[in-house]
Amino acid sequence: MNLFASNKVQKLTASIFQEVADRKQEAIKKGMDVIDLSVGSPDLPPPPFVVDTLVKYATDSTKYGYTLKGISEFHDAVCYFLERYSVDLESEKEVLQLMGSQDGLAHLATALINPGEYVLVPDPGYPIYEASVTIAGGVIYPMPLLAENKFLPILEDIPLEVLEKTKMMILSYPGNPVTALADKTFFEKVVKFAKQHNILVVHDFAYSELIFDHHPQISFMSIPGAREIGIEFNSLSKTFNMAGCRIGYVVGNEQAIKILGTLKSHIDYGIFYPIQQSAVMALTSDYCNLQEQKKIYEKRRDALITGLEKSGWHVTKSPATMFVWAKIPVGWKSRQFAFELIDQAGVAVVPGDAFGKLGEGYVRIALVQPPERLLDAADRIHEFLKTYA
């Protein structure tokens, strides 16, 4: 039997994270100690009370059936959590539980986009944005995110003929892979722009609690008018180190929430009840752990940046997220640099071109190791760059 992927799947590229993982395994087989700074999977544990809650409910044999959807306590907990951002939601109409924010982002375009309709996607941007539109048969219009524009898209540069066919725009601040922030002025401009052109704004807010150096934490939903034209995704993966639990949510525009919920009702049967209860406990906690966690990532960022400076690699300090978006030394291509770094130095990072055409010339470095290990990585990079100088 000869099987061929569908036309839509053939348009998708292989996951760069798998390519990097395979390269890392090859290096390990050769006896190399590899410092993995590629995938943004938290190495820190969840708060103890989250684990305790999960264990408590997991020992109850009556809690192993289908939940079908988010329990009411979870929806209420999301609303409670977002009150910190001056966001007031209707828990049963403006909140939808997801198996992680990527789950919702992956299915949103299928729920809303018809073949031929345009979606404005950031370049560089997280790969699922583009992949989801491709699967849905939509048309991708890349919005350049350039350093000289503070990694914000220039909305005025989008042609009118594109806007007339556009149904959705995806944004992410704090960003991934770029670690930029957006201010209220920009978000207010986005709301006005979306209303003018009848576009749904999709904001990925996965790094809401990893904003450093006293920069303000701004939910797009807190902007007047945002709930009329937009939705916002978040998860407990990065905030509470529950990545493997696969639980998140989307909030905002009631129509969009209902449409995505209809599609999701045909795909899964809800999240394990003990996980939902542990998420409730996290979302309604005193949040002391969030401040401590932020300090940990700031310390890691500073250690890595300082270490790289000593090697002559001057990297911009990330204002947020668990990543550093680093412009690579002149003379390299992103993929070449990343793969040689694994093979020769035992340090795994993600090449910037995996996030879009304009990611070329950069690598994304994840702060998922303790400071001493990051300093070790910086030392290895220093020796690597000396070799190729």
N, C-alpha and C positions, 0 to 999 in steps of 0.2 A: 504494500500500500504506500502510495506517495501522497503525503499531506503537505499542504502549503498554508502558510498563515494568511489571514484575510488581508485585504488591501489596506485596511486601517492599521492592523498590527505591523504590516511590512513598513509602514511609514515611521514606526517607532524605532528609536535606536536602543541598543543594549544599555542597561543601567551602568553608568560610570562607576557607581558604588561597588557593583559586582566585579567590574574590571579591576578596580583598585584592590578589592579583597583578594582576587585571584593572584594578583601580582605580589601582594603581601604574603600569601601562603607559599608562593614559590620561593620567596626570600627566606621564610622561616624554615622550609625544608632544607635549605642550604646551611642552616645553623645560625642564621642572622637573628639578632634581637631587634624586632621592629617596634618602633613607637608609633602607634596608630592614632593619627590626628585627622582622620578622614570623616567617618560617619559621626553625625551629631547626636550620638546616643549618650545620655548622661551616665557618668561613672559614679555619681553620688547616689546614695540610697534614698528611698522615700522616707518621710518623717516616720518615727516609730509608731505614732498613733494611727497612721494609715495602714501599716503592716498589721498592727493589732486588730484593727477593724476587719481587714480582709480575712485574717485567720479566724476570728470570731464567727463570721457568717459562713465561712467555708466549711466549718465543722457542723453546720446545720444541714442535714440531708434533705430538708424540704426546700432548699434554695437552689436546686440544680435544674429546675425547669426553665423553659423559655420565658424571658421577660417581655419579649415582643417589642418593647420601646423603653424609653427612659422613664424611670419611676418618678412620681411627682416630687419626692424629696430632692431628687437630682436637679430637676428644673428649677425648683425654689432655691437650691444652693447656688446655681449659676447666677440667678438674679441677685442673690445676696452678695456674691463675689464681685459682680460688676457695679454694685452700688458705690464701691470705692472709687470708681471712675465717673461718678455722677451720671450713671446710666440706669434708667428706670424701665424695666421690661415687664410684659405680661407673660408669666411663666409658661402657660399652656399654648400660647399663640406665637410667641416670638423667640422661642428656644427649641432647638432640636438636638437631641443627643446623637453622637456619632462614634464610630469605632476609630477614634483619633481624627484629628482635623484633616489628615491626608485622605481618609476615607471619604469625607464630604467633598473635599476639593476634587477628588478623582471622579465623583459622580455628578457634580453640579452641572457641568456642561451637557452631559447626556440628558439631564432633566430639563434644561432650559434652551439649549442651542439647536437650531435646525441647520441642516447642511447649507452652506453658503453664507450663513450669518457670521459676522465678524466679532472677534473678541480681542480686546487690547491687552497685551501681555507684556510684562516688564522683561527687558533684556539688558543685563543678566537677570534671570529669575529662577525660582525653584522648579526643577524639571516637570513636576506633576501639572503645573499650570498649562504648559504647552501640550503635554501628552493627553490631558483630559479633553482639550479642544479638538485635537487630532482624532481621538476615538469617537467624538461626537459628530465629526464631519464638518466642524466649523472652520472658519478661516482665521488664522492667527495674524494679527498686526502687531509687530514688536514695537514697544515704546523704549527708546534708548535711555539707559540710566548711566550718565556720565559723571565723572568726578567733578568736572568744571560746573556742573549743574547741581552739585550736592547729591547726586544720585536720585534726583527727582525727575519724573518725566515732564517734558515741556508740552502741555496739553494743546497749546496754540499751534503746534507744528503738525498735528494730526489732520490730514486732508478732510475736507467736508464730505467728499464722496465716500470716504471710509466711514465717517461718523454716521452717515445716513443708513449704513448697513450694519452698524455696531449695536449689539445687544448687551454686552457685558464688558467690564474693565476690571482687571485684577491688580491689586496693589498689596504691598507688604512692608509695614514699618512698625518696629525695627525689621530690617530686611534680611533676607537670606537668598543669595550668598552675600550681597553687599550689606553692610551692617549699619546703614544710614538710618536716620530718624526723620520724621516729617513733623512740622509744627502745625498749630491750629490754622494758621493762615493758608497753608497749602490744602489742608483738609476742607476748609470752607470753600476754597476755589473748586475742589473736586465735586463737592455737593452741588454747587451752582452749575458746573459744567455738565454733570450727570442729569440734572433736571432739564437743562436746555436741550440736551440731545437724547433724552429718554433712554439712559443707559443704567443698568444695574451695576453698582460698585461692589466688588468682592474684596474685602480686606482680610488678609492673613495676619493675625496678631499673636502668633505662636510664641514670640519672645517678649511678651508683655511685661514679665517680671524680671527681665535681665537687661535693664537700662541703667547705665552707669553715670558716675560723675555728676550726680544730682540733676540730670536732664529730666524734664517732666515726662510722666507716663500718660499718654493720650490715647484713649480708645476712639476709634472713628465714630462709634455709636454715640459718643458724647457731643458730637458736633450737631448743632440745630439742623434739622432736616435730613440727617443721615439715615435715620430709620425708614424714611419714605422711599429712599432710592438705593439702600445698601444693606449688606449683611456682613457679619464679621465672624471669622473662624478662630477658635483657640482650642487648646487641649491641656491635659494634665501631664503630658509627656515631659516637657522641659521645666514647667513650673514646680511640679511636685515629684519629678523623677519617676514617673509611672509609665515610661515609654512602652514597656512590654504589656501593660494592662490594656492598651488600645482603647482609650476613652477620651472623648472630646466633645465639642459642641459648636453649633453655629447659632447666632442670634441676629435679630433685626427684622427686615421687611417680612411681614406676615405672609404675603403671597409666595415669595421665594421659599420661605421655610416650609410652607404647605406642599409646594410642588416637589421639593427635594425629599420631603418626608414621604410622599406618595411613592416615589421611586424606591426609596430605601425600604419601604414596607414589603416590596417584592424581592428584596435581595437578602436580608438577614432577619434574624429573630431576636434581636436585642442582645445586650451585653450582660454577662454573668452578674447575677444579683450581688454577690459579695464585692465585686469590683465597683459596682454602682454605689454601694454603701460606703466603701473606702473613699471614693471620690467625693461623696457628700461630706464626709468628715474633713477631707482636705480643704474643700471650698469654703467651709464654714469655720475654719480654725482661726487662731489669733494671728496667723501669718508671720510670727516671729522667725520661722525658718526661712522665709523669703528674703528677709534682710540679711541674714547670715549667709545664705546661698549667694546672694548678689556680691557680697564682700569676697567670697571664695573665687568667683569668676573674675572679679576685678584684679585680685592678686595674681591669678593665673595669666590674665592678659598682660599685666605689667611685667611679669617675669619673662614671658616670651618676647615681648617687644624689646625689653632691655637686652636680652640675650642676642636677639637678631641684630640689634644696633651695633653690638661689639664685633659682629662679623662683617659690618659694613652694609648690611641689608636694612635700609631704612623703611619701615612699615608704618602706615597710618594707624593710630590708636583707635580701636573700635569703640564707639560710644554705647554699644549695646550688643546683645546676643551672646552666644557661646562660640563665636567664630572671629577670626581675623581674615579680612579680605586683603590679600597682599599682592602688590604689583611686583612681578618677578624681575630679576636682573635682566638687563638688556642682552639680547643675543639668543634668548631661549624662546621656545614655544611652550605653552602651558602644559600640554600633555607630555612633551619630551622632558620638561623640568620635573614634573610630578613623578613620572615613572623612573627616571634616573635617580631621583632622590630616594625612592624605595630601594632600588637595586644597589646603589652605592653607599647610601648613608643609613638605611634602615629607618627612614621616616616617611610615613604615609600621609599624604595630603590629597586634596581633590583638585584636578586641573580646572581652571576657570571656564574653559570653553565648553565644559559639560553643562553650564548654566545658560548658554546662549552665545551667539556670535561675538557679542561685545565683552564676553568674559575672557576672551583670549588676552594673554598678557598678565593674567592673575592666577593665583591659587587660593583655595579656601582652606584655612587651618582651623581645626576644631580644638577648643580648649577643654578637652575631656581627659586630661591627665593632671596629676598634682604638679605644683610649681617646679619641684626638683627634676621631674621627668621632662617638663617643658624646657628647662634650662639645658638638660642633656640633649634634647632635640636641637636646640639652638647651637650647641657646641658641634654636634654632628654636621649641621648645615654649614657652619663656619668652615669646617675641614673640607666639606664637599665643594664649597665655592672657591676655596683656595686651590683645590686640585684643578678646577676648570677655569681658573683666572687666566 
